[in-house]
């Protein structure tokens, strides 16, 4: 939230919401009910940070997710076919069911 407020995202977005827990990445079983209600009804999710990139690739996505991250480690850089220490914006599309 601190980063979002620093770049004044609150002035551009209708609402900013945290996941309601201090876990790294998105572990749906750990999220607050308020977050889950919004998350499950979202048309688009913007997630910042490598931990989200590492966990969202393991979740059955119901909406597009825009990942914003820096490739800090070799495994994540390789996964996204990028060099280490690069800023990445990657759109993950919903899983086909």
C-alpha positions in Angstrom: 0.0 0.0 0.0 2.9 2.3 0.8 4.2 2.1 -2.8 0.7 2.6 -4.2 0.2 5.8 -2.2 3.8 7.0 -3.0 2.9 7.0 -6.7 -0.6 8.4 -6.0 -2.4 5.4 -7.3 -5.2 6.2 -5.0 -5.9 9.3 -7.1 -6.3 7.1 -10.3 -7.9 4.0 -8.9 -11.5 3.7 -7.7 -10.3 1.7 -4.7 -7.0 0.3 -3.3 -7.2 -2.9 -1.2 -4.6 -5.0 0.6 -5.0 -8.8 0.8 -5.6 -8.5 4.5 -2.6 -10.6 5.6 1.1 -10.4 5.8 1.9 -13.4 3.7 4.2 -13.2 0.7 2.4 -13.5 -2.5 -1.3 -14.5 -2.8 -2.4 -17.4 -0.7 -6.2 -17.3 -1.0 -6.7 -19.3 2.1 -4.9 -16.5 4.1 -6.8 -13.6 2.6 -9.5 -11.6 4.3 -13.1 -12.1 3.4 -13.4 -8.5 2.3 -10.4 -8.9 -0.1 -11.8 -12.2 -1.5 -15.1 -10.7 -2.2 -13.5 -7.9 -4.3 -10.9 -10.3 -5.8 -13.5 -12.7 -7.0 -15.6 -10.0 -8.7 -12.7 -8.1 -10.3 -12.4 -7.6 -14.0 -8.7 -7.0 -13.8 -6.2 -7.5 -11.0 -2.9 -5.5 -10.8 -0.3 -7.2 -8.6 3.1 -5.7 -7.8 6.1 -7.8 -6.7 7.9 -11.0 -7.4 6.1 -12.9 -4.7 2.8 -12.3 -6.5 4.4 -13.5 -9.7 5.6 -16.7 -8.0 2.2 -17.5 -6.5 -0.3 -16.3 -9.2 1.3 -18.6 -11.7 0.0 -21.5 -9.5 -3.6 -20.3 -9.1 -6.6 -20.9 -11.4 -7.1 -17.3 -12.5 -10.7 -16.1 -13.2 -9.7 -12.6 -14.4 -6.7 -11.1 -16.2 -3.9 -10.2 -13.8 -1.3 -7.6 -14.6 2.0 -8.4 -12.9 4.5 -5.7 -12.2 7.8 -7.0 -10.9 11.6 -6.9 -11.0 13.3 -10.1 -11.9 15.5 -10.4 -8.8 16.4 -14.0 -9.2 17.4 -16.3 -12.0 14.5 -18.7 -11.7 11.9 -15.9 -12.1 13.8 -14.2 -14.9 14.0 -17.5 -16.7 10.3 -18.2 -16.2 9.4 -14.8 -17.7 12.1 -15.2 -20.4 13.9 -12.0 -19.3 17.2 -11.0 -17.9 17.8 -10.6 -14.1 17.3 -7.2 -12.6 14.8 -6.0 -15.2 11.4 -4.5 -14.6 8.6 -6.5 -16.1 4.9 -6.0 -16.9 3.3 -9.2 -17.8 -0.4 -9.9 -18.4 -1.6 -13.3 -17.2 -4.8 -14.4 -18.8 -7.5 -16.4 -17.1 -7.1 -20.2 -17.2 -9.4 -21.9 -19.6 -11.8 -24.3 -17.8 
